[in-house]
Amino acid sequence: MAVIDTSNYTIGGAQLFFSSTIAEDDLRATAFEKADHSLGNIAVAEINPEITYIDHWISVAGKRVKDKVVNNVTSVMIPFTFDEMNTANLEKFFQGTAAASIIPVMQTNLDEGSAKLVVETDIGQNLVYNIPKCTIRPDGALAMADEDWHTAPMTIEVLQYQTGGTASDTLNTIWLAAPFGEINVSDR
């Protein structure tokens, strides 16, 4: 068992950045974390790996025993809630493209691109999840309470990066080796 190290306890909020370019050139750099990629204030965020396992059974001395377990279906979801009701966020939530202050609802397909989840803390470890390919979509109701901030739930679904997009050959090699992205952990 590992020794308890209280410096590993973490408190901190998340920032999410999204670009409609798959494997964007500056994804691994802080240059990706610019205002036009920001999803604003993120009230809640999670990383949710979803794995389906298949069991294999054999018969031994009249008993059925498990001899193998493998993962068959793997996905990573990042459900989050934003509370900045700006045009860019509402476009993504309502799957529309704004013309001035009007957003035609449900006029576009899912938006594919790159994303970055950044968790910076004063207590514990910082975390950066670089995602070369993903979709972003609504994930529930836009809550319009009169005694609380309006919030909207969305999900970033991580997709396996294969080839293509507009990334350079160097980035293609990086993301082919880490097709579901990479997580970097660092001290404060």
C-alpha positions in Angstrom: 0.0 0.0 0.0 1.2 3.5 -0.8 2.2 6.0 1.9 -0.4 8.7 2.3 0.9 12.0 1.0 -1.5 14.9 1.8 0.1 17.1 -0.9 -1.8 14.9 -3.5 -5.2 16.0 -2.2 -6.6 18.4 -4.8 -9.2 21.2 -4.9 -9.7 23.2 -8.0 -12.0 24.2 -10.8 -11.9 23.3 -14.4 -11.4 25.3 -17.6 -12.5 23.9 -21.0 -11.3 25.0 -24.4 -12.7 23.8 -27.7 -11.7 24.4 -31.3 -13.5 23.1 -34.4 -10.2 21.9 -35.8 -9.2 18.3 -35.3 -5.7 17.9 -33.8 -5.2 21.6 -33.9 -1.5 22.6 -34.2 -1.2 24.4 -30.8 -3.3 21.9 -28.8 -0.3 21.0 -26.6 0.7 24.6 -26.0 -0.8 27.2 -23.8 -1.6 29.1 -27.0 -4.6 26.9 -27.4 -6.0 28.4 -24.2 -7.3 31.6 -25.8 -10.6 33.4 -25.4 -12.2 32.2 -28.6 -11.6 28.6 -27.6 -12.9 29.1 -24.0 -16.2 27.7 -22.9 -16.3 30.3 -20.1 -17.0 29.6 -16.5 -17.4 25.8 -15.9 -19.6 25.2 -12.9 -19.0 21.4 -12.8 -16.8 19.1 -14.9 -16.0 15.4 -14.7 -13.9 12.9 -16.6 -15.9 9.7 -17.1 -14.1 6.7 -18.7 -16.7 4.2 -19.9 -15.5 0.7 -20.4 -17.5 -2.5 -21.2 -15.9 -5.7 -20.2 -16.4 -9.2 -21.6 -15.9 -12.3 -19.4 -14.7 -15.6 -20.8 -15.7 -18.8 -18.9 -14.4 -22.3 -19.0 -15.6 -25.6 -17.5 -13.2 -27.1 -14.9 -14.2 -30.2 -12.9 -17.9 -29.5 -13.5 -17.7 -25.9 -12.5 -17.9 -22.8 -14.7 -15.0 -20.5 -13.9 -13.9 -17.2 -15.3 -10.4 -17.4 -16.9 -10.3 -14.1 -18.9 -11.7 -10.6 -18.8 -11.0 -8.1 -21.6 -12.3 -4.6 -22.3 -14.5 -4.6 -25.5 -15.8 -1.0 -25.7 -14.0 2.0 -24.5 -15.0 5.7 -24.5 -14.2 8.8 -22.5 -16.9 11.4 -21.8 -16.4 14.8 -20.1 -19.8 16.0 -18.9 -19.7 19.6 -17.8 -22.0 22.5 -17.0 -21.5 26.1 -18.1 -23.1 29.2 -16.7 -22.1 31.8 -19.2 -25.0 32.2 -21.6 -23.0 33.9 -24.4 -23.6 33.4 -28.1 -20.7 31.0 -28.6 -21.9 28.7 -25.9 -25.5 28.9 -26.9 -24.6 28.0 -30.5 -23.0 24.8 -29.3 -25.8 24.0 -26.9 -28.6 24.6 -29.5 -26.5 23.3 -32.4 -27.0 26.4 -34.4 -24.8 29.0 -36.1 -25.4 32.6 -35.0 -26.2 35.4 -37.4 -25.9 38.5 -35.2 -27.9 37.8 -32.1 -30.2 35.2 -33.6 -29.3 31.4 -33.3 -31.3 29.1 -35.6 -31.9 26.0 -33.4 -30.8 22.5 -34.4 -29.4 23.6 -37.8 -25.9 22.0 -37.6 -24.5 18.5 -37.0 -22.3 17.7 -34.0 -19.2 19.9 -33.9 -16.0 17.9 -34.1 -12.7 19.3 -33.1 -10.0 19.4 -30.4 -10.4 20.2 -26.7 -8.3 20.8 -23.6 -9.4 20.4 -20.0 -7.2 22.4 -17.6 -7.4 22.1 -13.8 -5.2 24.5 -12.0 -5.1 24.4 -8.2 -3.6 26.0 -5.2 -3.9 22.7 -3.4 -2.7 19.5 -5.1 -1.8 18.6 -8.6 -2.5 20.5 -11.8 -4.0 18.5 -14.6 -4.1 19.1 -18.3 -6.0 16.8 -20.7 -5.2 17.4 -24.4 -7.8 15.8 -26.6 -6.9 15.7 -30.4 -10.4 14.6 -31.6 -13.8 15.0 -29.9 -17.4 16.1 -30.3 -19.3 18.6 -28.2 -23.0 18.4 -27.6 -25.9 19.3 -25.3 -26.5 16.8 -22.4 -29.8 17.8 -20.8 -31.9 20.8 -20.1 -30.9 24.5 -19.8 -31.9 25.3 -16.3 -33.6 28.7 -15.9 -34.3 29.1 -12.2 -35.3 32.5 -11.0 -33.3 32.1 -7.7 -30.1 30.7 -9.1 -27.7 31.2 -12.1 -28.9 29.7 -15.4 -26.8 26.6 -16.3 -26.6 24.3 -19.3 -25.1 20.7 -19.3 -23.0 19.6 -22.2 -20.7 16.7 -22.9 -17.4 16.4 -24.7 -17.0 12.9 -26.1 -13.5 11.9 -26.8 -13.1 10.2 -30.2 -10.2 8.0 -31.3 -7.8 10.1 -33.5 -6.7 8.2 -36.6 -5.4 10.2 -39.5 -6.4 13.2 -41.4 -7.4 16.6 -40.1 -5.1 19.6 -40.6 -2.4 18.6 -38.2 1.3 18.5 -39.2 3.1 15.2 -39.7 4.7 15.6 -36.2 1.4 16.1 -34.5 -0.1 13.1 -36.5 2.6 10.9 -35.0 2.0 12.3 -31.5 -1.8 11.7 -31.7 -1.5 8.3 -33.4 0.6 7.2 -30.4 -2.1 8.7 -28.0 -5.3 8.5 -30.0 -7.5 9.4 -27.0 -5.3 12.2 -26.0 -2.9 12.7 -23.1 -3.1 13.8 -19.5 -0.2 15.8 -18.0 0.0 16.1 -14.2 2.3 18.6 -12.5 3.0 20.1 -9.1 1.5 23.5 -8.2 
